[in-house]
């Protein structure tokens, strides 16, 4: 079985409070990758509450985003439409950069998983974090990231994150 991990393709990261042109630019490719995927799909959503600014993350990044139930918390419409066409989709809300719950769910099926592919936002924060958490939980499972279906906070930090993942034995597909 192959697993596709779609990381935080939420409105606030695409064109909302923390959106970037690079993030908006990957949406069509992410939707196409989802539509073409044959295997299971796992989706993460950055999920915060109204007390976000009082959390450690909120004090470090004082921009309210992905507040559960808001329009910014929802997945980008093109991504949601592509996911609606699929049957094997599991969603994970996460209050921090990497999802332990996602890693645990995949680790329970480690002997079935041939490969994991990550796509989404932001390369330099949540994609990187999830790749490394997955590597820790599934050290013998090949893990890759599709650089063309990821965007970082900025182009330089995107490239730096891809290099860091390569150093940690996560294969980078496409342009770095």
Secondary structure by P-SEA (a helix, b strand, c coil): cbbbbbccccccccccccccaaaaaaaaaaaaaaaacccbbbbbbbccccccccccccccccccccccccccccccaaaaaaaaaccbbbbbbbcccccaaaaaaaaaacccccbbbbbccccccaaaaaaaaaaaacccbbbbbcccccccccaaaaaaaaaaaaaacbbbcccc
